[in-house]
Amino acid sequence: MSAISVSAQTKQAPVIKSGNPYIKIVEAYTQQMLPGAKGAIKKTDQHFVVIWKGVTFPKVFCWRTVSDFTPCSAEKAHKIPAKTKHNFPAGMEYNTEKVSSDAIHKGDTLMLTPIIGARYTVPAEIPKTAKNTLFFKTGNSNWLAIPIKKIGKKAPIALP
């Protein structure tokens, strides 16, 4: 009698460290929003400002922390010029606009924000050891990964 053992291995997401052909990280930070309405809840978000360098548009972005794998919203981001900052709440550095993934083109600046309360089941190809990593897919690609080494903290934005 003989036994055959078969084990299936899932290909893990490649980690892109340098020479990334898809994304240039501009900055990663957390920022608190202070509501203007009395009794409203303060909200702290993480943001990743990136320049999209890929020829193929991104399909999905997700943020992996120590405990969560969270989808991210992607918006086009525009740095607010110093001469017009007085038109925006203090502490706000980017003006954003909604965009569909197929309308993202090479050279676009994007703000990626993990969606609070949304959770994905961690795909099998995502390594368990990957923490503080931005994952994404393009058209037909597998998961790609960029570790985020430093996340800054910006001054709160006080809303009217």
C-alpha positions as CSV (number, residue, x, y, z in Angstrom):
1,M,0.0,0.0,0.0
2,S,1.3,3.5,-0.8
3,A,0.2,6.9,0.0
4,I,0.6,10.1,-2.0
5,S,0.8,13.4,-0.3
6,V,-0.2,16.5,-2.3
7,S,0.0,20.0,-0.9
8,A,-1.1,23.0,-2.7
9,Q,0.8,26.2,-2.2
10,T,-0.6,29.6,-2.9
11,K,1.6,32.1,-4.5
12,Q,2.3,34.9,-2.1
13,A,2.0,38.5,-3.1
14,P,5.3,39.9,-4.2
15,V,6.7,42.8,-2.1
16,I,7.9,45.7,-4.1
17,K,10.7,47.4,-2.3
18,S,12.5,49.7,-4.8
19,G,12.1,50.5,-8.4
20,N,8.4,50.2,-8.1
21,P,6.7,50.4,-11.5
22,Y,3.3,51.2,-10.1
23,I,3.3,53.6,-7.1
24,K,5.5,56.3,-5.6
25,I,4.6,56.9,-2.0
26,V,4.5,60.7,-1.4
27,E,3.5,60.5,2.3
28,A,1.6,58.3,4.8
29,Y,-0.1,59.9,7.8
30,T,-2.9,59.9,10.3
31,Q,-5.0,63.0,10.9
32,Q,-7.9,63.7,13.3
33,M,-11.0,65.5,12.1
34,L,-12.5,67.7,14.9
35,P,-16.3,68.1,14.2
36,G,-17.8,71.6,14.5
37,A,-21.1,70.2,15.9
38,K,-21.2,69.9,19.7
39,G,-21.2,66.3,20.8
40,A,-20.2,64.9,17.5
41,I,-17.5,62.2,17.5
42,K,-13.9,62.9,16.6
43,K,-12.6,60.8,13.7
44,T,-9.0,59.8,13.0
45,D,-8.2,58.5,9.5
46,Q,-5.0,57.2,7.9
47,H,-4.1,58.5,4.5
48,F,-1.6,57.4,1.9
49,V,-0.8,60.0,-0.8
50,V,0.7,58.2,-3.8
51,I,1.5,58.9,-7.5
52,W,0.2,56.3,-9.8
53,K,3.0,55.2,-12.2
54,G,1.4,52.2,-13.8
55,V,0.2,52.0,-17.3
56,T,-2.7,49.8,-16.3
57,F,-5.2,51.3,-13.9
58,P,-5.5,50.0,-10.3
59,K,-8.4,47.7,-9.6
60,V,-8.3,47.7,-5.8
61,F,-6.3,48.9,-2.9
62,C,-6.2,47.4,0.6
63,W,-4.3,48.2,3.8
64,R,-3.0,45.5,6.1
65,T,-2.4,46.3,9.7
66,V,-1.5,43.9,12.5
67,S,-5.1,42.7,12.8
68,D,-7.1,43.9,9.7
69,F,-7.1,43.7,6.0
70,T,-9.2,46.8,4.9
71,P,-10.2,48.1,1.5
72,C,-9.2,51.6,0.7
73,S,-11.1,54.4,-1.1
74,A,-9.1,56.1,-3.8
75,E,-9.6,59.7,-4.7
76,K,-7.6,62.1,-6.9
77,A,-5.7,64.4,-4.7
78,H,-4.6,68.0,-5.4
79,K,-2.1,69.8,-3.2
80,I,-3.8,73.0,-2.0
81,P,-1.6,76.0,-3.1
82,A,-0.5,78.3,-0.3
83,K,-2.2,81.3,-1.8
84,T,-5.7,79.6,-1.5
85,K,-5.2,77.7,1.8
86,H,-7.3,80.4,3.5
87,N,-10.3,79.0,1.6
88,F,-10.0,75.6,3.4
89,P,-10.0,74.4,7.1
90,A,-6.7,74.9,8.9
91,G,-4.5,71.8,8.6
92,M,-6.0,70.6,5.3
93,E,-3.3,70.1,2.7
94,Y,-5.1,68.2,-0.1
95,N,-8.3,68.8,-2.0
96,T,-9.8,65.5,-3.3
97,E,-12.2,64.4,-5.9
98,K,-14.0,61.1,-6.4
99,V,-12.7,59.0,-9.3
100,S,-13.5,55.5,-10.6
101,S,-10.5,53.2,-10.9
102,D,-10.7,53.1,-14.8
103,A,-10.3,56.9,-14.8
104,I,-6.9,56.7,-13.0
105,H,-4.0,57.4,-15.3
106,K,-0.2,57.4,-15.1
107,G,1.0,60.4,-13.2
108,D,-2.2,61.0,-11.2
109,T,-1.8,61.8,-7.5
110,L,-4.2,59.7,-5.3
111,M,-5.2,59.7,-1.7
112,L,-5.9,56.2,-0.4
113,T,-7.9,56.0,2.8
114,P,-8.7,52.8,4.6
115,I,-12.5,52.5,4.9
116,I,-13.4,52.4,8.6
117,G,-15.6,49.4,9.5
118,A,-15.0,47.6,6.1
119,R,-13.1,44.4,6.3
120,Y,-12.0,41.8,3.7
121,T,-11.2,38.3,4.4
122,V,-7.4,38.2,4.0
123,P,-6.7,36.4,0.7
124,A,-4.6,33.2,1.0
125,E,-1.8,34.8,-1.1
126,I,-1.3,37.6,1.5
127,P,1.6,36.5,3.8
128,K,0.6,36.4,7.5
129,T,3.8,38.3,8.3
130,A,2.8,41.3,6.1
131,K,1.9,44.1,8.5
132,N,1.6,47.9,7.7
133,T,1.6,47.1,4.0
134,L,-0.4,48.6,1.2
135,F,-1.7,45.9,-1.2
136,F,-3.1,46.5,-4.6
137,K,-4.1,44.8,-7.9
138,T,-4.1,46.1,-11.4
139,G,-6.1,44.8,-14.3
140,N,-5.1,41.2,-14.4
141,S,-2.3,41.2,-11.8
142,N,-2.0,39.2,-8.6
143,W,-1.7,41.1,-5.4
144,L,1.3,43.4,-5.2
145,A,2.6,44.9,-1.9
146,I,4.4,47.9,-0.6
147,P,5.4,48.0,3.0
148,I,4.9,51.4,4.6
149,K,7.8,52.1,7.0
150,K,6.8,55.4,8.5
151,I,3.3,56.9,9.1
152,G,3.4,60.5,10.3
153,K,0.9,62.4,12.3
154,K,-0.6,65.7,11.1
155,A,-2.3,68.5,13.1
156,P,-6.0,68.0,13.5
157,I,-8.5,69.6,11.1
158,A,-11.1,71.7,12.8
159,L,-14.4,71.6,10.8
160,P,-16.8,74.5,11.0
